[in-house]
Structure formats: structure tokens, C-alpha cells
């Protein structure tokens, strides 16, 4: 292997490490943004985009849990997002 090839491989490795670091950092930022959102915000952003939402008083605590699990799949929510939304609706 020539010196030129070694330098090129080092630069590729450095660029890859930087790209991976940026991807990880972006994931941490997105995770933090999610952690900062309230159940009310998540409810407004996710549930109301597809249909009119009923009043939180429309269903019992147990019914909201069932609805949350059903809608989690349809809205592609994480468990944490679903739990925050259901907790908001159960207040």
C-alpha cells in the first residue's frame, strides 16, 4: 500500500466518524425534543391531523388506554408518545 492510499483511507475513516457522530447527535436532539413535548402537544400534532378528536371526557381511563394502543399503530407513535397522550387524555 502506498502512502497516498493510506492517507485516503484515513480521510475516509475520519469523514465516516464525523458523519456517524452527526447522526448520533441528531438522534439525541430529536429524542430531547420529544421528551420536552407534552401529551397535549403530541395529541394536537398526531391525532388531529387525521380526524376530529373527541373530548377527553368522552371515554373512561381504561378506554383511553385501549384507544391509545390502537391509534399508536395507525399514527406510528412510540410507546413514550402514546403514554404521554393517554396520560393527557386521562386527566
Order of alpha helices (4+ residues) and beta strands (2+ residues): alpha-alpha-alpha-alpha
